[in-house]
Amino acid sequence: MNALAIRRLSTDILILGAGGAGLFAALHAQQADPSLAITIAVKGLLGKCGCTRMVQGGYNVALGAGDSVERHFMDTVEGGAWLPDQELVWTLVTGAVERVRELENELGCFFDRNPDGTLHQKAFAGQTFDRTVHKGDLTGIEIMNRLSEAVWARGIRRLEEHRVHALIKSADGAAIAGALLIDMRTGEYVFVSARAVLLATGGGPTMYKFYTPSGDKSCDGLAMALAAGLPLRDMEMVQFHPTGLLAGPDTRMTGTVLEEGLRGAGGHLLNGAGRRFMLDVDRRAERATRDIVSRAIFAEMRAGRTTPHGGVYLSMAHLGAENVRRQFKGMVERCADCGFDLAGDKVEVVPTAHYMMGGVEFAPDGRTELSGLFVAGEDAGGVHGANRLGGNGVANSTVFGGIAGTTMSAWLEREGEFRTPDGIALEAAIDGAEAFFAAPAGRGDFESIRERLHTTMWDDAGIVRDGAGLARADGALAALSVELETYAPVPACRDRAFNLHWHDWLNLKSLVAVSRVIVCAARARENSRGAHYRADFPDAGDLARSTYTRVCLREGNLVSTAIPVRFTRVRPGESLLAA
């Protein structure tokens, strides 16, 4: 038994994560029942961290004349290669209409407008209609600022700089009892008992060489859900954004997204010789879906037709420098910070790991198979299938976050109760974190482990895959997992307060665990759909007999199962637009 003291707290609803999903859930739960005690736990500072704040492009919603929720639905299902759960998609496209009005009229978001006063909606790739509502090219900041203000004003409890380490079930294993957190400021363990828990920590595929999220995003929620026995679906589907800034190896700005609206507005992709190669790949050229554009760029890289840093160019100058500066002020400034002139010259870009389409299986109201545990945002799987359309991500988080908040409030009235936690599981979770301090000092090379993870995932489980590479990745990840378990820092890194090395180690453990799920699912899918491309199985397979991949942890082993997709509203070859 571990002798370390545990601080204990209790709350009606515990929300893990403070992005769009978590904050909307908190607001909707309190609106439904103001008497509820609601606590938000976040790894960083509320409103200043997470992926929603980093959203540039905008928010997909069917508002324009000629557009419809049916059209948005079809774009999403077809873009997802017929793998999305159609009831989740229908909830997304219909809920987005309501949610964008809430963002404007109740929360006070100022989105860009047309001269006639209607919301301006710009073009994003893979869509048949210009439906992306935005605030310039810094939409996420606008949304998160307003959401944060609303949470602060309502006095919702906050546990900032508290990382969640484990989901703790009840003693009988039938329900969630709460979560074990670590106060990053002191190193103290905190157990929060809750009647209902929302998992909304976000994804963050930072296991790849090039990635867009902030470095603190490490798939913690997915790793915890896996450890708790929950099924994860579509985990082979990792989206690479085609245009991550390539600023060289010595800056974290490399990998940062240059938003899709640049290509939607008419930007061109050129190889190192200055040739516009997308015209040979897809009739939509640069406005093809992200998976197609990323593979086309990767092909140029493999063929050696690259820029000085090894990528390709994004060119906007032909659209007029002043026009580009006016439309994309944030992007122009971001590039200028790195010495690039986006408006008047070319910028080097590379595909960059951006979004996890996969996640915990869940129902349209946010419920999971574990009683009392709900999920929303990038921790949830099934909405996007094999490919997420740009602009559907923040819509997903806000729509399902709000729904989860309302659902949790109603659920607590019927059956929510505090449960006795599984003491053995709680002790085991603490022991797992304490392994960092327990082993002999100075064992292992941490940076080597991290670099090998990045290289393994980029080379063998990235944009283009095959059986041999995935087998190599599987073996390499197993070895990295063992190395992490036996790693120990030098004595100087053993203080608990703000021990960033400890938290880097915990981050890396989550990333390796989730990487192994990605590889397991990718090995199981012997066809090519959306973001998952197998060079040895390039065909998409029979769309009418589509299956999604479910991975669970059973007795310490990953087990994958092919589950038939239920076509509840439309089948391949059909369309809701036919009528």
C-alpha positions in Angstrom: 0.0 0.0 0.0 1.2 3.5 -0.8 1.8 5.7 2.2 1.4 9.0 0.4 -1.4 11.2 1.5 -4.3 11.8 -0.8 -6.4 15.0 -0.7 -10.1 14.1 -1.2 -12.8 16.3 -2.8 -16.3 15.7 -4.0 -18.5 17.2 -6.6 -21.8 16.3 -8.4 -20.2 16.6 -11.9 -16.5 16.4 -12.6 -15.5 17.7 -16.0 -12.0 16.6 -17.2 -10.8 19.1 -19.7 -11.6 22.8 -20.3 -11.8 23.1 -24.1 -15.0 23.8 -26.0 -16.6 20.5 -25.0 -15.8 20.8 -21.3 -16.9 24.4 -20.9 -20.1 24.0 -22.9 -20.9 21.0 -20.7 -20.4 22.9 -17.5 -22.6 25.8 -18.7 -25.4 23.5 -19.9 -25.3 21.4 -16.8 -25.6 24.4 -14.5 -28.3 25.9 -16.7 -30.3 22.7 -16.4 -29.8 22.6 -12.6 -28.2 25.6 -10.9 -28.0 23.6 -7.6 -25.4 21.2 -8.9 -21.8 21.4 -7.7 -19.7 21.4 -11.0 -15.9 21.2 -11.0 -13.7 21.6 -14.0 -10.2 20.0 -13.9 -7.7 21.2 -16.4 -4.0 20.5 -17.0 -3.2 24.1 -17.7 -5.1 27.4 -17.1 -8.8 27.7 -18.0 -9.2 29.5 -21.2 -5.5 29.5 -22.0 -4.8 25.9 -23.0 -6.2 23.1 -25.1 -7.0 22.8 -28.7 -10.2 24.8 -29.1 -8.3 28.0 -28.5 -6.0 27.0 -31.4 -8.8 26.7 -33.9 -8.1 29.0 -36.8 -10.5 28.3 -39.6 -14.0 28.2 -38.2 -17.2 26.4 -37.4 -19.3 24.4 -40.0 -23.0 25.1 -39.9 -25.7 25.0 -42.6 -27.1 28.5 -42.7 -26.7 29.9 -46.2 -29.4 30.0 -48.9 -29.1 26.8 -50.9 -27.3 24.9 -48.1 -29.1 22.5 -45.7 -28.4 20.1 -42.8 -28.9 17.3 -45.3 -26.1 18.6 -47.5 -23.9 19.1 -44.5 -24.7 15.5 -43.4 -23.9 14.0 -46.8 -20.6 15.9 -47.0 -19.6 14.6 -43.5 -20.6 11.0 -44.2 -18.9 10.9 -47.6 -15.9 12.7 -46.3 -15.7 10.1 -43.6 -15.7 7.3 -46.2 -19.0 5.9 -44.9 -17.6 5.0 -41.5 -19.2 7.6 -39.3 -22.1 6.8 -37.0 -24.9 8.4 -38.9 -26.9 9.2 -35.8 -23.9 11.1 -34.4 -23.5 13.0 -37.7 -27.2 13.9 -37.7 -26.9 15.2 -34.2 -23.8 17.2 -35.2 -25.3 18.9 -38.3 -28.6 19.8 -36.7 -27.1 20.8 -33.3 -24.6 23.1 -35.0 -27.4 25.4 -36.2 -28.6 25.8 -32.6 -25.2 26.1 -31.1 -23.9 28.8 -33.4 -26.9 31.0 -32.4 -26.1 30.3 -28.8 -22.5 31.3 -29.3 -23.6 34.6 -30.9 -26.7 35.6 -29.0 -26.1 34.2 -25.5 -22.3 34.1 -25.2 -21.5 37.1 -27.3 -19.2 35.8 -29.9 -18.5 38.2 -32.8 -18.2 36.3 -36.0 -17.4 38.0 -39.4 -20.4 39.2 -41.3 -21.4 40.0 -44.9 -22.5 43.5 -45.9 -26.1 42.5 -45.5 -25.6 41.5 -41.9 -25.6 37.7 -42.4 -22.8 35.5 -41.1 -19.9 35.2 -43.5 -19.1 31.6 -44.3 -16.0 30.7 -46.2 -14.9 27.7 -48.2 -13.3 24.7 -46.6 -12.0 21.6 -48.4 -14.2 18.6 -48.9 -17.4 20.5 -48.7 -20.0 21.3 -51.4 -21.0 24.6 -49.8 -19.2 27.5 -48.2 -20.5 27.0 -44.6 -17.6 27.8 -42.3 -18.5 30.6 -39.9 -15.4 32.3 -38.5 -13.8 35.3 -36.8 -11.0 36.1 -39.2 -8.6 33.2 -38.9 -8.5 33.2 -35.1 -12.0 31.7 -34.4 -11.0 29.5 -31.5 -9.7 32.5 -29.4 -13.1 34.2 -29.8 -15.1 31.2 -28.8 -12.8 30.3 -25.8 -12.7 33.9 -24.5 -16.5 34.1 -24.4 -16.9 30.6 -22.9 -14.3 31.2 -20.2 -15.9 34.5 -19.3 -19.3 32.7 -18.9 -17.7 30.0 -16.7 -15.9 32.6 -14.5 -19.1 34.6 -14.1 -21.1 31.6 -12.9 -18.7 30.6 -10.2 -18.1 27.1 -11.5 -15.4 25.4 -9.5 -12.0 25.1 -11.1 -9.0 22.8 -10.5 -6.4 24.4 -12.7 -2.9 22.9 -13.2 -4.4 19.5 -12.1 -3.7 16.7 -14.5 -6.0 13.7 -14.5 -4.1 10.5 -14.1 -6.7 7.7 -13.8 -10.4 7.1 -14.0 -11.5 5.2 -10.9 -14.4 2.8 -10.9 -16.7 1.9 -8.1 -15.7 -1.0 -5.8 -18.0 -3.3 -7.7 -16.7 -2.1 -11.1 -20.1 -1.3 -12.4 -19.8 2.5 -12.5 -17.5 5.4 -12.3 -16.6 6.7 -8.8 -14.4 9.6 -9.7 -10.9 10.4 -10.9 -7.3 10.5 -9.5 -5.6 13.8 -10.3 -2.2 15.2 -9.6 -1.8 18.8 -8.5 1.0 19.9 -10.7 1.9 22.8 -8.4 2.7 20.6 -5.4 2.9 17.1 -6.7 0.0 16.1 -4.4 -2.5 13.4 -5.3 -6.1 14.4 -5.4 -9.0 12.0 -5.6 -12.2 13.7 -6.7 -15.4 11.7 -6.0 -18.1 12.5 -8.5 -21.7 11.4 -9.2 -21.0 11.9 -13.0 -17.7 12.4 -14.9 -17.2 13.9 -18.4 -14.1 12.9 -20.3 -13.2 15.9 -22.5 -9.5 16.1 -22.3 -9.0 16.4 -26.1 -6.9 14.2 -28.3 -3.5 15.5 -29.4 -1.5 13.2 -31.7 1.8 14.5 -30.5 3.5 11.1 -31.0 4.4 12.1 -34.5 7.5 14.0 -35.8 5.4 17.0 -37.0 2.2 17.9 -35.0 -0.1 20.8 -34.5 -1.4 20.6 -30.9 0.4 22.2 -27.9 3.0 19.9 -26.4 0.9 19.3 -23.2 -1.7 17.4 -25.3 -0.9 13.7 -25.0 -4.0 11.7 -25.5 -4.4 11.2 -21.7 -8.2 10.7 -21.9 -7.9 8.0 -24.5 -5.2 6.2 -22.5 -7.3 6.4 -19.3 -10.4 5.1 -21.1 -8.4 2.2 -22.6 -7.0 1.3 -19.1 -10.5 1.4 -17.7 -11.6 -1.2 -20.2 -13.7 1.1 -22.5 -13.8 0.3 -26.2 -12.1 2.7 -28.6 -13.2 3.0 -32.3 -11.6 4.3 -35.5 -8.2 4.7 -33.8 -6.3 4.0 -37.1 -7.8 7.3 -38.4 -5.3 10.0 -37.5 -5.7 13.1 -39.5 -2.7 15.0 -40.9 -3.4 18.6 -41.8 -1.7 19.2 -45.1 -0.2 22.6 -44.3 1.8 22.7 -41.2 4.4 25.5 -41.1 7.9 24.1 -41.9 10.2 26.6 -40.2 13.2 24.2 -39.6 14.1 21.7 -36.9 15.0 24.1 -34.2 11.7 25.8 -33.5 8.4 24.5 -32.1 6.6 26.7 -34.7 7.3 23.8 -37.1 4.1 21.9 -37.4 1.8 24.8 -36.5 -1.2 24.8 -38.8 -1.6 27.3 -41.7 -5.4 27.1 -41.9 -7.4 25.4 -44.6 -9.1 28.6 -45.6 -5.8 29.6 -47.3 -6.3 26.7 -49.8 -10.1 27.3 -49.8 -9.4 30.9 -50.9 -7.3 29.8 -53.8 -3.8 29.1 -52.5 -1.6 26.8 -54.5 0.7 24.0 -53.4 4.0 23.9 -55.3 6.8 21.4 -55.1 10.4 22.3 -54.8 10.7 22.9 -58.5 7.7 25.3 -58.4 5.3 23.0 -60.0 1.6 22.9 -58.9 1.2 19.2 -58.4 -2.4 18.9 -57.0 -3.9 19.4 -60.4 -2.6 15.9 -61.3 -4.0 14.3 -58.1 -7.7 15.4 -57.7 -10.2 17.4 -59.7 -10.7 19.6 -56.6 -6.9 20.3 -56.6 -5.9 22.0 -53.3 -9.5 21.9 -52.1 -9.6 18.1 -51.9 -10.0 16.5 -48.5 -7.1 16.6 -46.0 -6.1 13.0 -46.4 -5.8 13.3 -50.2 -3.7 16.5 -50.1 -1.5 15.2 -47.3 -0.7 12.0 -49.3 0.0 14.1 -52.4 2.5 16.2 -50.4 4.0 13.1 -48.9 4.5 11.6 -52.3 6.4 14.8 -53.4 8.6 14.5 -50.3 9.4 10.8 -51.0 10.3 11.6 -54.6 12.7 14.3 -53.4 10.9 17.2 -55.1 11.1 19.3 -51.9 11.9 22.7 -50.6 15.1 23.5 -48.7 13.7 22.1 -45.4 12.2 19.0 -47.0 8.5 20.0 -47.6 6.6 21.8 -50.3 5.5 25.5 -50.8 2.2 27.1 -50.1 1.8 30.1 -52.5 -0.7 32.9 -51.9 0.9 35.8 -53.8 -1.2 35.4 -57.0 -4.3 36.3 -54.9 -2.8 39.8 -54.2 -0.8 40.6 -51.1 -3.2 43.1 -49.7 -6.1 40.8 -50.1 -4.3 38.0 -48.3 -3.3 40.3 -45.5 -6.9 41.4 -45.0 -8.4 37.9 -45.1 -5.7 36.1 -43.1 -4.2 38.6 -40.7 -3.3 36.0 -38.1 -1.7 33.7 -40.5 0.4 36.4 -42.1 1.6 37.5 -38.7 2.4 34.0 -37.7 4.5 33.4 -40.7 6.2 36.8 -40.3 7.3 35.8 -36.8 9.2 33.0 -38.4 10.7 35.1 -41.2 8.2 34.1 -44.0 6.1 36.4 -46.2 2.8 34.5 -46.6 1.1 37.4 -48.5 3.8 38.1 -51.1 6.0 35.1 -51.3 6.0 31.3 -50.7 6.0 29.5 -47.4 7.3 26.0 -46.7 4.8 23.5 -45.4 4.6 19.8 -44.4 1.7 17.5 -43.4 1.4 17.6 -39.6 -0.5 15.3 -37.2 -3.6 17.3 -36.3 -6.7 15.4 -35.1 -7.8 12.0 -33.8 -11.0 10.8 -35.5 -11.0 7.8 -33.2 -12.0 7.8 -29.6 -14.3 6.3 -27.0 -17.5 4.8 -28.3 -20.5 6.8 -27.1 -24.2 7.5 -27.7 -25.6 10.7 -29.2 -26.4 12.0 -25.7 -22.8 11.5 -24.5 -23.2 8.3 -22.5 -20.5 5.6 -22.6 -20.9 1.9 -21.6 -19.6 2.7 -18.1 -22.4 4.1 -15.9 -21.8 7.7 -14.9 -19.0 8.3 -17.4 -19.8 10.6 -20.3 -17.6 11.7 -23.2 -17.4 14.6 -25.6 -15.0 16.3 -28.0 -11.9 14.7 -29.4 -12.0 12.0 -26.7 -15.1 10.6 -28.5 -15.1 8.5 -31.6 -17.6 7.8 -34.4 -18.6 11.3 -35.5 -16.0 11.7 -38.3 -15.3 8.2 -39.4 -12.2 8.0 -41.6 -11.8 11.7 -42.1 -12.8 15.0 -40.4 -13.9 17.9 -42.5 -12.2 21.1 -41.6 -14.6 23.2 -39.5 -16.4 20.1 -38.1 -14.0 19.8 -35.1 -15.1 22.8 -33.0 -18.7 22.1 -34.0 -18.3 18.6 -32.7 -16.9 19.8 -29.4 -19.5 22.5 -28.7 -22.5 20.5 -29.9 -21.7 17.3 -28.0 -20.3 19.2 -25.0 -23.6 21.0 -24.5 -25.6 17.9 -25.0 -23.5 16.0 -22.4 -24.0 18.8 -19.9 -27.7 18.6 -20.3 -27.7 14.8 -20.2 -25.6 14.6 -17.1 -28.0 16.9 -15.2 -31.0 14.9 -16.1 -29.2 11.6 -15.5 -28.3 12.7 -11.9 -31.9 13.3 -11.1 -32.8 9.7 -12.0 -29.9 7.6 -10.9 -26.7 9.5 -10.1 -25.1 8.8 -6.7 -21.7 8.9 -5.0 -20.0 5.5 -5.1 -17.3 3.9 -3.0 -14.1 3.9 -5.1 -12.1 0.8 -5.8 -9.3 1.2 -3.3 -7.0 -1.3 -5.0 -7.4 0.5 -8.4 -6.7 3.8 -6.6 -3.5 2.5 -5.0 -2.4 0.9 -8.3 -2.8 4.2 -10.2 -0.7 6.0 -7.6 2.0 3.3 -7.8 2.0 3.7 -11.6 2.8 7.4 -11.2 5.3 6.8 -8.4 7.4 4.4 -10.5 9.1 7.6 -11.8 10.6 8.2 -8.4 11.0 4.6 -7.3 13.6 3.2 -9.6 17.4 3.8 -9.2 18.3 7.3 -10.3 19.6 8.0 -13.8 18.3 5.0 -15.6 17.5 5.4 -19.3 17.7 8.1 -22.0 14.4 10.0 -22.0 15.0 12.2 -25.1 16.0 9.1 -27.0 12.7 7.4 -26.1 10.8 10.4 -27.3 12.7 10.8 -30.5 12.3 7.1 -31.3 8.5 7.4 -30.7 8.3 10.3 -33.1 10.4 8.5 -35.8 8.5 5.2 -35.4 5.1 6.8 -35.8 6.1 9.1 -38.7 7.9 6.5 -40.7 5.8 3.3 -40.0 2.3 4.4 -38.8 1.9 7.8 -40.5 0.5 9.1 -43.8 1.3 6.0 -45.8 1.4 2.5 -44.1 2.0 -1.1 -45.0 2.0 -4.4 -43.1 5.8 -4.6 -42.7 6.1 -1.0 -41.4 3.2 -1.5 -38.9 4.8 -4.7 -37.7 8.0 -2.8 -37.1 6.1 -0.1 -35.3 4.4 -2.7 -33.1 7.7 -4.2 -31.9 9.3 -0.8 -31.5 6.4 0.6 -29.4 6.4 -2.5 -27.1 10.1 -1.9 -26.5 9.6 1.8 -25.8 6.9 0.9 -23.3 9.3 -1.3 -21.3 11.9 1.4 -21.4 9.5 4.0 -20.0 8.5 1.7 -17.2 12.1 1.3 -16.0 13.2 4.9 -16.7 14.2 7.0 -13.7 15.5 10.6 -13.6 18.7 11.9 -12.0 18.3 13.1 -8.4 18.0 16.7 -9.4 14.6 15.9 -11.1 13.0 14.3 -8.1 11.2 17.3 -6.5 7.4 17.0 -7.0 6.4 20.7 -7.3 6.1 21.7 -10.9 8.2 18.7 -11.9 7.8 19.0 -15.6 10.1 16.1 -16.3 7.7 13.8 -14.3 4.7 15.1 -16.3 6.6 14.7 -19.6 7.2 11.1 -18.5 3.4 10.7 -17.8 2.6 12.3 -21.1 4.9 9.9 -23.0 3.3 6.9 -21.3 -0.1 8.0 -22.5 1.3 8.6 -26.0 3.0 5.2 -26.2 -0.2 3.5 -25.0 -2.4 5.2 -27.6 0.2 4.8 -30.3 0.0 1.0 -29.7 -3.8 1.2 -30.2 -3.3 3.2 -33.5 -1.0 0.5 -34.8 -3.2 -2.3 -33.6 -6.2 -0.8 -35.5 -4.1 0.0 -38.6 -2.9 -3.6 -38.8 -6.4 -4.8 -38.5 -7.8 -2.6 -41.3 -6.6 -4.2 -44.6 -8.1 -1.6 -46.9 -7.6 2.2 -47.4 -10.2 4.6 -46.1 -9.8 8.4 -45.6 -6.8 9.1 -43.3 -5.8 5.4 -43.2 -3.9 4.5 -46.4 -2.3 1.0 -46.7 0.1 0.9 -49.7 -0.3 -2.9 -49.6 -4.2 -2.7 -49.5 -4.9 0.5 -51.6 -8.5 -0.3 -52.4 -11.3 1.1 -50.2 -13.2 -2.2 -50.1 -16.9 -2.7 -50.4 -18.6 0.5 -49.0 -21.9 -1.3 -48.5 -20.2 -3.8 -46.1 -18.2 -1.2 -44.2 -16.8 -2.0 -40.8 -15.2 0.1 -38.2 -12.4 -1.1 -36.0 -13.0 -1.4 -32.2 -10.0 -2.0 -29.9 -10.2 -3.0 -26.3 -7.7 -3.9 -23.6 -8.4 -7.4 -22.3 -6.1 -9.0 -19.7 -3.2 -6.7 -20.7 -3.6 -7.4 -24.5 -5.0 -5.2 -27.2 -7.9 -6.9 -29.0 -9.3 -5.6 -32.3 -12.8 -6.4 -33.7 -14.4 -5.4 -37.0 -17.9 -4.0 -36.3 -20.4 -3.5 -39.1 -21.3 0.2 -39.7 -25.1 0.8 -39.3 -26.4 2.8 -42.2 -29.4 4.2 -40.2 -30.2 7.1 -42.6 -28.6 6.6 -45.9 -26.6 3.8 -47.6 -23.6 4.0 -50.0 -24.8 5.0 -53.4 -27.8 6.9 -51.9 -28.2 10.5 -50.8 -30.5 12.5 -48.6 -30.4 15.1 -51.3 -32.2 12.9 -53.8 -35.6 14.1 -52.8 
